[in-house]
């Protein structure tokens, strides 16, 4: 009996593919009114992503991947931070002028963004104090 062993590049492609497919399946199936099937598809994709990393003889991710991930995370926070710094004050001003009504979904997004950046700020303070 032979076992499938992928090289690091193949595993990276597989991980990227199943993560995207799992996330899209979760979103599409949730919108289609089948959230539990969506969660199941997402969980299966995450199991495949984690398990596939055990099927190679060499490291899958290295310092280069960490550097790329760190830079992508930095740009993501920058873009969302700048956009949020414009969008949410504008929506709040529009609400104050009775030109906009906060909906549950828009309130949830605003709360999520606030918690995201408060968490980032807390980690930044703790990390700075440790150094």
TORGU-857400 format. One record per residue (C-alpha): residue in three letters; x, y negated, z. Coordinates in steps of 0.02 Angstrom, whole numbers, plus 32768, in hexadecimal, padded with zeros to 4 digits. Example, Ala and Ser with C-alpha at 12.3 -4.5 7.8 and 13.67 -1.06 7.14 Angstrom:
residues 2
Ala826780E18186Ser82AC80358165
//
This chain:
residues 131
Unk800080008000Unk80477F577FCFUnk80257EB28025Unk80127E0E7FCAUnk809C7D977FFBUnk809B7CE77FB6Unk812C7C6F7FADUnk81237BCB800DUnk80EB7B687F73Unk805F7BE57F51Unk80267BDE8006Unk80257B1F8003Unk7FB97B227F66Unk7F457BA47FB3Unk7F357B428056Unk7F0F7AA17FF9Unk7E907AF57F8AUnk7E307B508012Unk7E2D7AB68083Unk7DE27A4C7FF7Unk7D677AD47FC3Unk7D337AEF8079Unk7D187A358098Unk7CB57A1F7FF7Unk7C4C7ABA801EUnk7C287A7580CCUnk7BF179CD8085Unk7B8B7A127FF4Unk7B347A99805AUnk7B0E7A1F80E7Unk7AC079A5806BUnk7A607A36801EUnk7A137A5E80C7Unk7A7E7AFA80E8Unk7AF57AB9816FUnk7B167B6181C2Unk7B4C7BAE811DUnk7BB97B158102Unk7C0A7B2A81ACUnk7C267BE38186Unk7C787BBA80DFUnk7CE67B388132Unk7D187BAE81BFUnk7D427C368141Unk7DAD7BBB80DEUnk7E0B7B88817CUnk7E297C3F81A9Unk7E6F7C5F80FAUnk7EDB7BC28107Unk7F227BF781B0Unk7F347CAE8182Unk7F897C8C80DCUnk80197C388137Unk803F7CDF818AUnk80547D3480E1Unk80F97CE480B0Unk81AB7D0980E4Unk81E57C5380E1Unk81A97BB38134Unk81147B6A80D9Unk811F7AB78117Unk81C17A5C8141Unk820379AF816DUnk81D8796B80C0Unk8123799E80D7Unk8121794D8183Unk816978AC813BUnk80E778AA80B0Unk805B78CD812CUnk8097784281A1Unk809E77C48112Unk7FF277F880D1Unk7FAA77E88181Unk7FF7773C8193Unk7FAE770080EEUnk7F05774B8118Unk7EFD76F081BEUnk7F37764F816AUnk7EB3765680E1Unk7E2576848156Unk7E60760681D7Unk7E657577815AUnk7DBE75A8810DUnk7D6D75B981B9Unk7DB3751081ECUnk7D5174C2815DUnk7CB77530814CUnk7C7C75418200Unk7C8A74898230Unk7C30745C818DUnk7BA574D981B4Unk7B9874978266Unk7B8B73E48226Unk7B06741B81A9Unk7AA974738236Unk7AB173D3829EUnk7A647375820BUnk79DC73FA81F4Unk7A25742B814BUnk7A5674DA8180Unk7A0A755E81F1Unk7A7A75DE8246Unk7A41768E8219Unk7A6F7729827CUnk7AEC775D81F6Unk7B4076B281EDUnk7B4776A782ABUnk7B95775582B1Unk7C1A77238232Unk7C4176838292Unk7C4F76E48336Unk7CBE776882E6Unk7D3476E5829EUnk7D3C768B8346Unk7D64772D83A2Unk7DE5775D831EUnk7E4676BB8332Unk7E3376B983EFUnk7E7D776883F2Unk7F0A7731837FUnk7F2C769C83EFUnk7F2F7708848BUnk7FAB7780843CUnk801776EF8400Unk801F76A984B2Unk804A77518500Unk80CF777A847DUnk811C76CD848CUnk812776DF854AUnk817E77878538Unk8208774084C9
//
